[in-house]
Amino acid sequence: MDLRKSIADQTEFSLEISKSLLLTEAKDSNLVFSPVSIHVVLSLIAAGSKGPTLDQMLSFLKSKGNGDLNSFAQVIVSLILADGSESGGPRLSFASGVWIDKSLPLKPSFKEIVDNAYRAASMEADFQTKAVEVVNEVNSWAEKETSGLIKEVLPTGSVDSSSRLIFANAFYFKGAWNNKFDASKTKESDFYLMDGNLVNVPFMTSNKKQFVSAHGGFKVLRLPYKQGQDKRRFSMCFFLPDARDGLPALVEKVGSEPGFLDRYLPSEAVEVGDFRIPKFKISFGFEASKFLKSLGLVLPFSGEGGLTEMVDSPQGQSLYVSSIFHKSFVEVNEEGTEAAAASGAVIALRSIPLPMDEIDFVADHPFIYLIREDMTGVVLFIGHVLNPLQAA
Protein backbone atom coordinates (compact mmCIF):
# COMPACT_ATOMS: atom_id res chain seq x y z
CA MET A 1 0.00 0.00 0.00
CA ASP A 2 1.20 3.49 -0.90
CA LEU A 3 0.19 5.37 2.28
CA ARG A 4 0.64 8.82 0.78
CA LYS A 5 -1.56 7.89 -2.18
CA SER A 6 -4.18 6.30 0.11
CA ILE A 7 -4.33 9.47 2.23
CA ALA A 8 -4.63 11.65 -0.88
CA ASP A 9 -7.48 9.43 -2.08
CA GLN A 10 -9.19 9.59 1.32
CA THR A 11 -8.87 13.40 1.30
CA GLU A 12 -10.38 13.57 -2.20
CA PHE A 13 -13.19 11.27 -1.04
CA SER A 14 -13.74 13.50 2.02
CA LEU A 15 -13.96 16.73 0.05
CA GLU A 16 -16.24 15.27 -2.62
CA ILE A 17 -18.60 13.90 0.03
CA SER A 18 -18.54 17.23 1.86
CA LYS A 19 -19.35 19.16 -1.33
CA SER A 20 -22.41 17.02 -1.96
CA LEU A 21 -23.52 17.23 1.68
CA LEU A 22 -22.95 20.97 1.94
CA LEU A 23 -24.96 21.64 -1.22
CA THR A 24 -27.81 19.17 -0.55
CA GLU A 25 -28.44 17.72 2.92
CA ALA A 26 -27.20 20.80 4.80
CA LYS A 27 -27.70 23.71 2.43
CA ASP A 28 -29.92 25.43 5.02
CA SER A 29 -28.24 24.35 8.24
CA ASN A 30 -24.90 24.14 9.99
CA LEU A 31 -23.01 20.95 9.23
CA VAL A 32 -20.45 18.67 10.81
CA PHE A 33 -19.57 15.14 9.75
CA SER A 34 -16.59 12.80 9.94
CA PRO A 35 -15.47 11.51 6.53
CA VAL A 36 -12.99 9.14 8.18
CA SER A 37 -15.83 7.56 10.18
CA ILE A 38 -17.92 7.00 7.02
CA HIS A 39 -14.83 5.77 5.14
CA VAL A 40 -14.09 3.12 7.77
CA VAL A 41 -17.68 1.80 7.78
CA LEU A 42 -17.76 1.59 3.98
CA SER A 43 -14.33 -0.08 3.94
CA LEU A 44 -15.59 -2.69 6.39
CA ILE A 45 -18.59 -3.38 4.15
CA ALA A 46 -16.25 -3.64 1.16
CA ALA A 47 -14.18 -6.22 3.04
CA GLY A 48 -17.25 -8.47 3.03
CA SER A 49 -18.12 -7.88 -0.62
CA LYS A 50 -17.17 -9.41 -3.94
CA GLY A 51 -17.97 -9.16 -7.63
CA PRO A 52 -19.56 -6.01 -9.12
CA THR A 53 -20.53 -4.75 -5.64
CA LEU A 54 -16.91 -4.83 -4.51
CA ASP A 55 -15.77 -3.20 -7.76
CA GLN A 56 -18.25 -0.35 -7.29
CA MET A 57 -17.23 0.18 -3.67
CA LEU A 58 -13.53 0.22 -4.53
CA SER A 59 -14.18 2.78 -7.26
CA PHE A 60 -16.25 4.92 -4.87
CA LEU A 61 -13.56 4.72 -2.18
CA LYS A 62 -10.84 5.35 -4.79
CA SER A 63 -8.93 2.19 -3.90
CA LYS A 64 -7.30 -0.58 -5.94
CA GLY A 65 -8.37 -3.41 -3.66
CA ASN A 66 -9.53 -4.61 -0.28
CA GLY A 67 -5.94 -5.20 0.80
CA ASP A 68 -5.17 -1.50 0.42
CA LEU A 69 -8.39 -0.48 2.20
CA ASN A 70 -7.76 -2.83 5.10
CA SER A 71 -4.12 -1.78 5.44
CA PHE A 72 -5.12 1.88 5.32
CA ALA A 73 -7.78 1.33 7.99
CA GLN A 74 -5.22 -0.39 10.20
CA VAL A 75 -2.85 2.59 9.93
CA ILE A 76 -5.68 5.09 10.53
CA VAL A 77 -7.08 3.29 13.57
CA SER A 78 -3.83 2.25 15.26
CA LEU A 79 -1.61 5.27 14.53
CA ILE A 80 -3.35 8.43 13.34
CA LEU A 81 -6.42 8.14 15.58
CA ALA A 82 -4.61 6.78 18.63
CA ASP A 83 -5.15 8.71 21.86
CA GLY A 84 -2.53 11.41 22.44
CA SER A 85 -3.75 12.84 25.74
CA GLU A 86 -1.22 11.06 27.97
CA SER A 87 1.63 12.77 26.12
CA GLY A 88 -0.02 16.20 26.17
CA GLY A 89 -1.77 16.07 22.79
CA PRO A 90 -5.44 15.82 21.84
CA ARG A 91 -7.60 13.14 23.38
CA LEU A 92 -8.83 10.73 20.70
CA SER A 93 -11.01 7.65 20.86
CA PHE A 94 -11.93 5.64 17.77
CA ALA A 95 -13.79 2.38 18.25
CA SER A 96 -15.56 0.01 15.86
CA GLY A 97 -18.07 -2.71 16.58
CA VAL A 98 -19.85 -5.46 14.66
CA TRP A 99 -23.15 -6.87 15.92
CA ILE A 100 -24.10 -10.15 14.22
CA ASP A 101 -27.23 -12.23 14.61
CA LYS A 102 -26.60 -15.17 16.91
CA SER A 103 -27.77 -17.59 14.20
CA LEU A 104 -24.97 -16.57 11.83
CA PRO A 105 -21.22 -17.21 12.20
CA LEU A 106 -18.83 -14.72 10.62
CA LYS A 107 -16.58 -16.18 7.94
CA PRO A 108 -13.15 -16.80 9.53
CA SER A 109 -11.43 -14.68 6.86
CA PHE A 110 -13.82 -11.77 7.47
CA LYS A 111 -13.54 -12.06 11.26
CA GLU A 112 -9.76 -11.88 10.99
CA ILE A 113 -10.07 -8.60 9.07
CA VAL A 114 -12.64 -7.27 11.54
CA ASP A 115 -10.41 -8.17 14.51
CA ASN A 116 -7.00 -7.19 13.17
CA ALA A 117 -7.34 -4.46 10.53
CA TYR A 118 -10.30 -2.61 12.05
CA ARG A 119 -9.78 -3.61 15.70
CA ALA A 120 -13.54 -3.98 15.90
CA ALA A 121 -15.28 -5.80 18.72
CA SER A 122 -17.69 -8.55 17.60
CA MET A 123 -20.92 -8.95 19.55
CA GLU A 124 -23.72 -11.48 19.19
CA ALA A 125 -27.23 -10.05 18.91
CA ASP A 126 -30.77 -11.37 18.78
CA PHE A 127 -32.26 -9.31 15.97
CA GLN A 128 -35.21 -11.64 15.47
CA THR A 129 -36.79 -11.24 18.91
CA LYS A 130 -34.89 -8.35 20.57
CA ALA A 131 -34.30 -5.75 17.83
CA VAL A 132 -35.20 -2.82 20.12
CA GLU A 133 -32.68 -4.00 22.72
CA VAL A 134 -29.98 -4.22 20.03
CA VAL A 135 -30.60 -0.59 19.00
CA ASN A 136 -30.33 0.47 22.64
CA GLU A 137 -27.08 -1.49 23.04
CA VAL A 138 -25.48 0.11 19.96
CA ASN A 139 -26.58 3.60 21.04
CA SER A 140 -25.25 3.08 24.59
CA TRP A 141 -21.95 1.88 23.14
CA ALA A 142 -21.70 4.99 20.88
CA GLU A 143 -22.55 7.29 23.79
CA LYS A 144 -19.84 5.73 25.95
CA GLU A 145 -17.20 5.89 23.20
CA THR A 146 -17.97 9.57 22.41
CA SER A 147 -17.94 10.71 26.06
CA GLY A 148 -21.70 11.25 25.99
CA LEU A 149 -21.77 13.55 22.94
CA ILE A 150 -23.50 11.11 20.54
CA LYS A 151 -26.45 9.60 22.38
CA GLU A 152 -28.24 8.06 19.41
CA VAL A 153 -26.63 6.89 16.18
CA LEU A 154 -29.36 4.35 15.33
CA PRO A 155 -32.89 5.82 15.47
CA THR A 156 -35.90 3.92 16.76
CA GLY A 157 -37.17 1.49 14.15
CA SER A 158 -33.91 1.30 12.21
CA VAL A 159 -33.37 -2.34 13.18
CA ASP A 160 -35.99 -5.10 12.93
CA SER A 161 -36.30 -8.88 12.71
CA SER A 162 -34.91 -8.89 9.15
CA SER A 163 -31.63 -7.27 10.26
CA ARG A 164 -28.62 -9.56 10.47
CA LEU A 165 -25.56 -7.36 11.04
CA ILE A 166 -24.71 -3.87 12.25
CA PHE A 167 -21.35 -2.22 11.60
CA ALA A 168 -20.73 0.87 13.73
CA ASN A 169 -17.92 3.15 14.74
CA ALA A 170 -17.65 6.02 17.18
CA PHE A 171 -15.04 8.77 17.14
CA TYR A 172 -14.20 11.35 19.81
CA PHE A 173 -11.69 14.22 19.55
CA LYS A 174 -10.82 16.89 22.10
CA GLY A 175 -7.94 19.26 21.47
CA ALA A 176 -6.73 22.41 23.23
CA TRP A 177 -5.50 25.29 21.10
CA ASN A 178 -1.75 25.77 21.03
CA ASN A 179 -2.50 29.40 21.87
CA LYS A 180 -5.76 29.61 23.79
CA PHE A 181 -8.02 32.61 23.37
CA ASP A 182 -8.51 35.02 26.29
CA ALA A 183 -12.19 34.60 27.21
CA SER A 184 -12.30 38.13 28.67
CA LYS A 185 -11.68 39.49 25.16
CA THR A 186 -14.59 37.57 23.61
CA LYS A 187 -17.17 40.14 22.47
CA GLU A 188 -20.48 39.97 20.67
CA SER A 189 -20.70 41.31 17.15
CA ASP A 190 -22.72 40.96 13.94
CA PHE A 191 -22.65 37.80 11.84
CA TYR A 192 -24.12 38.07 8.33
CA LEU A 193 -26.41 35.20 7.32
CA MET A 194 -26.80 33.92 3.75
CA ASP A 195 -30.15 35.72 3.40
CA GLY A 196 -28.63 39.06 4.39
CA ASN A 197 -30.01 39.13 7.91
CA LEU A 198 -27.81 39.72 10.95
CA VAL A 199 -27.40 37.85 14.24
CA ASN A 200 -25.36 38.89 17.24
CA VAL A 201 -22.81 36.22 18.21
CA PRO A 202 -19.75 35.94 20.51
CA PHE A 203 -16.45 36.30 18.66
CA MET A 204 -13.06 35.18 19.98
CA THR A 205 -10.05 37.35 19.18
CA SER A 206 -6.28 37.49 19.60
CA ASN A 207 -3.45 39.85 18.70
CA LYS A 208 -0.89 37.03 18.34
CA LYS A 209 0.54 35.97 14.98
CA GLN A 210 -1.67 33.50 13.14
CA PHE A 211 -1.32 31.00 10.30
CA VAL A 212 -3.35 32.99 7.76
CA SER A 213 -3.08 33.31 3.98
CA ALA A 214 -5.09 35.32 1.47
CA HIS A 215 -5.93 34.08 -2.03
CA GLY A 216 -8.14 35.12 -4.91
CA GLY A 217 -11.64 35.22 -3.45
CA PHE A 218 -10.99 33.60 -0.07
CA LYS A 219 -8.75 33.45 3.00
CA VAL A 220 -7.51 30.47 5.01
CA LEU A 221 -6.74 30.22 8.73
CA ARG A 222 -5.03 27.27 10.40
CA LEU A 223 -5.32 27.05 14.19
CA PRO A 224 -2.95 24.39 15.59
CA TYR A 225 -3.85 22.26 18.59
CA LYS A 226 -1.40 21.62 21.39
CA GLN A 227 0.99 18.88 20.24
CA GLY A 228 1.85 15.82 22.27
CA GLN A 229 5.18 14.00 22.34
CA ASP A 230 4.54 12.05 19.14
CA LYS A 231 4.97 13.47 15.64
CA ARG A 232 1.28 14.05 14.95
CA ARG A 233 0.09 17.64 14.55
CA PHE A 234 -3.62 18.42 14.51
CA SER A 235 -5.16 21.68 13.30
CA MET A 236 -8.53 23.25 12.66
CA CYS A 237 -8.68 25.06 9.34
CA PHE A 238 -11.14 27.77 8.32
CA PHE A 239 -11.92 28.67 4.69
CA LEU A 240 -13.58 32.08 4.52
CA PRO A 241 -14.94 33.44 1.23
CA ASP A 242 -14.36 37.15 0.63
CA ALA A 243 -18.00 37.58 -0.40
CA ARG A 244 -20.61 37.29 2.33
CA ASP A 245 -22.67 35.01 0.08
CA GLY A 246 -19.62 33.23 -1.35
CA LEU A 247 -19.93 29.91 0.53
CA PRO A 248 -21.53 27.81 -2.29
CA ALA A 249 -18.84 28.83 -4.79
CA LEU A 250 -16.06 28.12 -2.29
CA VAL A 251 -17.59 24.74 -1.42
CA GLU A 252 -17.56 23.87 -5.12
CA LYS A 253 -13.92 24.93 -5.42
CA VAL A 254 -12.75 23.02 -2.32
CA GLY A 255 -14.56 19.84 -3.40
CA SER A 256 -13.53 19.90 -7.05
CA GLU A 257 -9.91 21.05 -7.16
CA PRO A 258 -7.40 18.18 -6.64
CA GLY A 259 -4.78 18.89 -3.98
CA PHE A 260 -6.71 21.91 -2.71
CA LEU A 261 -5.70 21.60 0.95
CA ASP A 262 -2.00 21.11 0.34
CA ARG A 263 -2.01 24.03 -2.07
CA TYR A 264 -3.74 26.61 0.12
CA LEU A 265 -3.16 25.78 3.78
CA PRO A 266 -0.83 28.41 5.34
CA SER A 267 2.51 27.23 6.72
CA GLU A 268 3.82 30.48 8.24
CA ALA A 269 2.47 32.62 11.06
CA VAL A 270 1.93 36.26 10.07
CA GLU A 271 0.83 39.46 11.76
CA VAL A 272 -2.94 39.88 11.77
CA GLY A 273 -5.03 43.02 11.86
CA ASP A 274 -8.71 42.54 12.71
CA PHE A 275 -8.95 38.88 13.80
CA ARG A 276 -12.25 37.38 14.95
CA ILE A 277 -13.62 33.80 15.03
CA PRO A 278 -17.15 32.99 16.26
CA LYS A 279 -17.75 30.40 18.95
CA PHE A 280 -20.07 27.66 17.74
CA LYS A 281 -21.57 24.31 18.66
CA ILE A 282 -23.07 22.00 16.01
CA SER A 283 -24.85 18.65 16.05
CA PHE A 284 -25.81 17.05 12.72
CA GLY A 285 -27.06 13.63 11.70
CA PHE A 286 -28.32 11.99 8.53
CA GLU A 287 -29.20 8.66 6.96
CA ALA A 288 -26.59 8.21 4.27
CA SER A 289 -27.94 5.48 1.96
CA LYS A 290 -30.05 7.77 -0.25
CA PHE A 291 -27.24 10.30 -0.36
CA LEU A 292 -24.62 7.65 -1.26
CA LYS A 293 -26.89 6.20 -3.97
CA SER A 294 -27.15 9.67 -5.53
CA LEU A 295 -23.34 9.68 -5.75
CA GLY A 296 -23.34 6.33 -7.59
CA LEU A 297 -22.89 3.81 -4.77
CA VAL A 298 -25.92 1.63 -5.55
CA LEU A 299 -25.07 -2.08 -5.50
CA PRO A 300 -24.45 -2.59 -1.74
CA PHE A 301 -28.06 -1.48 -1.17
CA SER A 302 -29.57 -3.53 -4.01
CA GLY A 303 -29.76 -7.03 -2.54
CA GLU A 304 -28.14 -8.55 -5.61
CA GLY A 305 -25.88 -10.91 -3.67
CA GLY A 306 -22.71 -8.85 -3.42
CA LEU A 307 -22.17 -9.15 0.35
CA THR A 308 -21.28 -12.85 0.38
CA GLU A 309 -17.95 -12.69 2.24
CA MET A 310 -19.31 -11.76 5.68
CA VAL A 311 -21.13 -14.79 7.07
CA ASP A 312 -20.57 -18.52 6.82
CA SER A 313 -24.14 -19.31 5.77
CA PRO A 314 -26.32 -19.54 2.63
CA GLN A 315 -28.06 -16.41 4.00
CA GLY A 316 -24.97 -14.51 2.90
CA GLN A 317 -26.34 -14.56 -0.66
CA SER A 318 -29.28 -12.40 0.43
CA LEU A 319 -27.59 -9.75 2.56
CA TYR A 320 -27.80 -6.07 1.61
CA VAL A 321 -27.16 -2.72 3.29
CA SER A 322 -30.51 -1.35 4.40
CA SER A 323 -29.26 1.89 5.94
CA ILE A 324 -26.19 3.83 7.03
CA PHE A 325 -26.62 6.39 9.80
CA HIS A 326 -24.11 9.07 10.72
CA LYS A 327 -24.12 11.64 13.50
CA SER A 328 -21.49 14.20 14.49
CA PHE A 329 -20.96 16.96 17.03
CA VAL A 330 -18.42 19.78 17.26
CA GLU A 331 -17.90 22.64 19.71
CA VAL A 332 -15.36 25.44 19.24
CA ASN A 333 -14.58 27.83 22.10
CA GLU A 334 -11.68 29.73 23.70
CA GLU A 335 -10.09 26.55 25.08
CA GLY A 336 -10.14 24.45 21.89
CA THR A 337 -12.40 21.96 20.17
CA GLU A 338 -14.48 18.99 21.26
CA ALA A 339 -15.86 16.83 18.47
CA ALA A 340 -17.41 13.42 18.04
CA ALA A 341 -18.93 11.26 15.33
CA ALA A 342 -20.62 7.91 15.02
CA SER A 343 -21.60 5.88 11.98
CA GLY A 344 -23.72 2.77 11.81
CA ALA A 345 -24.51 0.53 8.84
CA VAL A 346 -27.39 -1.90 9.14
CA ILE A 347 -27.12 -5.01 6.96
CA ALA A 348 -30.45 -6.68 6.35
CA LEU A 349 -31.54 -9.52 4.72
CA ARG A 350 0.00 25.43 -1.70
CA SER A 351 -0.14 28.86 -3.35
CA ILE A 352 1.75 32.21 -2.67
CA PRO A 353 -0.10 34.53 -0.26
CA LEU A 354 -0.91 38.05 -1.45
CA PRO A 355 1.80 40.42 -0.19
CA MET A 356 0.41 42.28 2.82
CA ASP A 357 1.90 43.75 5.98
CA GLU A 358 -0.84 42.13 8.00
CA ILE A 359 -3.97 40.20 7.15
CA ASP A 360 -7.46 40.65 8.53
CA PHE A 361 -9.44 37.47 9.19
CA VAL A 362 -12.98 38.21 10.31
CA ALA A 363 -15.24 35.16 10.07
CA ASP A 364 -18.47 37.19 10.27
CA HIS A 365 -20.27 35.33 7.46
CA PRO A 366 -20.69 31.65 6.43
CA PHE A 367 -17.48 29.62 6.17
CA ILE A 368 -16.11 26.07 5.85
CA TYR A 369 -14.00 24.43 8.57
CA LEU A 370 -12.21 21.11 8.97
CA ILE A 371 -10.04 19.26 11.47
CA ARG A 372 -7.11 17.27 10.13
CA GLU A 373 -3.82 15.68 11.08
CA ASP A 374 -1.22 17.82 9.33
CA MET A 375 1.68 15.36 9.04
CA THR A 376 -0.41 12.92 7.02
CA GLY A 377 -3.22 15.14 5.80
CA VAL A 378 -5.98 12.82 7.06
CA VAL A 379 -9.25 14.76 7.40
CA LEU A 380 -11.16 13.94 10.60
CA PHE A 381 -14.12 16.34 10.47
CA ILE A 382 -15.56 18.75 7.90
CA GLY A 383 -18.47 21.16 8.08
CA HIS A 384 -19.74 24.65 7.53
CA VAL A 385 -21.19 27.36 9.73
CA LEU A 386 -24.21 29.25 8.39
CA ASN A 387 -25.31 30.61 11.76
CA PRO A 388 -23.14 30.24 14.90
CA LEU A 389 -26.23 30.50 17.11
CA GLN A 390 -27.84 27.43 15.50
CA ALA A 391 -26.76 24.41 17.55
CA ALA A 392 -28.44 21.66 15.50
HUHU-V998865 format. One record per pair of residues at least 24 apart in sequence whose C-alpha atoms are under 6 Angstrom apart, sorted by the first residue. I is the first residue (numbers start at 1). J is the second residue. D is the distance in Angstrom with one decimal. If there is no record, write none. Layout:
I/J/D + I/J/D
This chain:
1/68/5.4 + 9/62/5.9 + 15/255/4.7 + 16/255/4.9 + 19/251/5.9 + 19/255/5.3 + 30/384/5.7 + 30/385/4.9 + 30/386/5.4 + 31/284/5.9 + 31/383/4.7 + 31/384/5.2 + 32/284/5.9 + 32/328/5.9 + 32/382/5.7 + 32/383/4.2 + 33/328/5.2 + 33/381/5.6 + 33/382/5.7 + 34/380/5.6 + 34/381/4.3 + 36/380/5.7 + 48/307/5.6 + 48/309/4.4 + 48/310/4.7 + 49/306/5.5 + 49/307/4.4 + 49/308/6.0 + 49/309/5.6 + 50/306/5.6 + 53/299/5.3 + 53/300/5.9 + 53/306/5.1 + 70/117/5.7 + 74/117/4.6 + 74/118/5.8 + 87/228/4.9 + 87/229/5.3 + 88/228/4.3 + 89/226/5.7 + 89/227/4.7 + 89/228/3.7 + 90/174/5.5 + 90/175/4.3 + 91/173/5.7 + 91/174/5.1 + 92/172/5.5 + 92/173/4.7 + 93/171/5.6 + 93/172/5.0 + 94/170/5.8 + 94/171/4.5 + 95/169/5.5 + 95/170/5.4 + 96/120/4.5 + 96/168/5.7 + 96/169/4.1 + 97/121/4.7 + 97/122/5.9 + 97/167/6.0 + 97/168/5.3 + 98/122/4.8 + 98/166/5.7 + 98/167/4.7 + 99/123/4.7 + 99/124/5.7 + 99/125/6.0 + 99/165/5.5 + 99/166/5.0 + 100/124/5.2 + 100/125/5.6 + 100/164/5.9 + 100/165/4.5 + 101/125/4.8 + 101/126/5.5 + 101/127/6.0 + 101/164/5.1 + 102/126/5.9 + 105/311/5.7 + 105/312/5.6 + 106/310/5.8 + 106/311/4.2 + 106/312/5.6 + 107/310/5.7 + 107/311/4.8 + 107/312/4.8 + 110/310/5.8 + 127/161/5.2 + 128/161/4.1 + 131/159/5.8 + 131/160/5.2 + 142/170/5.6 + 146/172/4.9 + 146/340/5.9 + 162/348/5.7 + 162/349/5.6 + 163/348/4.1 + 163/349/6.0 + 164/347/5.9 + 164/348/5.4 + 165/347/5.0 + 166/345/5.6 + 166/346/4.5 + 166/347/5.9 + 167/344/5.5 + 167/345/5.0 + 168/343/5.4 + 168/344/4.0 + 169/342/5.5 + 169/343/5.3 + 170/341/5.7 + 170/342/4.1 + 171/340/5.3 + 171/341/5.0 + 172/339/5.9 + 172/340/4.2 + 173/338/5.8 + 173/339/5.0 + 173/340/6.0 + 174/337/5.6 + 174/338/4.3 + 175/225/5.8 + 175/336/5.7 + 175/337/5.4 + 176/225/5.5 + 176/226/5.7 + 176/335/5.6 + 176/336/4.2 + 177/225/4.3 + 177/226/5.5 + 177/336/4.8 + 178/224/5.7 + 178/225/4.8 + 178/226/4.2 + 180/334/5.9 + 180/335/5.5 + 181/334/4.7 + 191/364/4.5 + 191/365/5.6 + 192/365/4.8 + 194/245/5.6 + 202/278/5.8 + 203/276/5.7 + 203/277/5.2 + 203/278/4.1 + 204/276/5.5 + 204/277/5.2 + 204/278/5.9 + 205/275/5.7 + 205/276/4.8 + 209/269/5.5 + 209/270/5.1 + 209/271/4.8 + 210/269/4.7 + 210/270/5.5 + 211/266/5.6 + 211/268/5.6 + 211/269/4.2 + 212/266/5.8 + 213/266/5.6 + 213/353/5.3 + 214/353/5.3 + 214/354/5.8 + 217/241/6.0 + 217/242/5.3 + 218/242/4.9 + 233/373/5.6 + 233/374/5.4 + 234/372/5.7 + 234/373/4.4 + 234/374/5.7 + 235/371/5.7 + 235/372/5.8 + 236/370/5.6 + 236/371/4.4 + 237/369/5.4 + 237/370/5.3 + 238/368/5.8 + 238/369/4.4 + 239/367/5.8 + 239/368/5.1 + 240/367/4.9 + 244/365/5.5 + 262/350/5.2 + 263/350/2.5 + 263/351/5.3 + 264/350/4.3 + 264/351/5.5 + 271/358/4.9 + 272/358/4.9 + 272/359/4.7 + 272/360/5.6 + 273/358/5.8 + 273/359/5.6 + 273/360/4.8 + 274/360/4.8 + 275/360/5.8 + 275/361/4.8 + 275/362/5.4 + 276/362/4.8 + 277/363/5.4 + 279/332/5.5 + 279/333/5.2 + 280/331/5.8 + 280/332/5.4 + 280/388/4.9 + 281/330/5.7 + 281/331/4.2 + 281/391/5.3 + 282/329/5.6 + 282/330/5.3 + 282/391/4.7 + 282/392/5.4 + 283/328/5.8 + 283/329/4.4 + 283/392/4.7 + 284/327/5.7 + 284/328/5.5 + 284/392/6.0 + 285/326/5.5 + 285/327/4.0 + 286/325/6.0 + 286/326/5.6 + 287/324/5.7 + 287/325/4.5 + 288/324/5.2 + 288/325/5.8 + 289/323/5.5 + 289/324/5.6 + 318/349/5.6 + 319/348/5.7 + 319/349/4.5 + 320/347/5.5 + 320/348/5.5 + 320/349/6.0 + 321/346/5.9 + 321/347/4.3 + 321/348/6.0 + 322/346/5.7 + 322/347/5.6 + 322/348/5.7
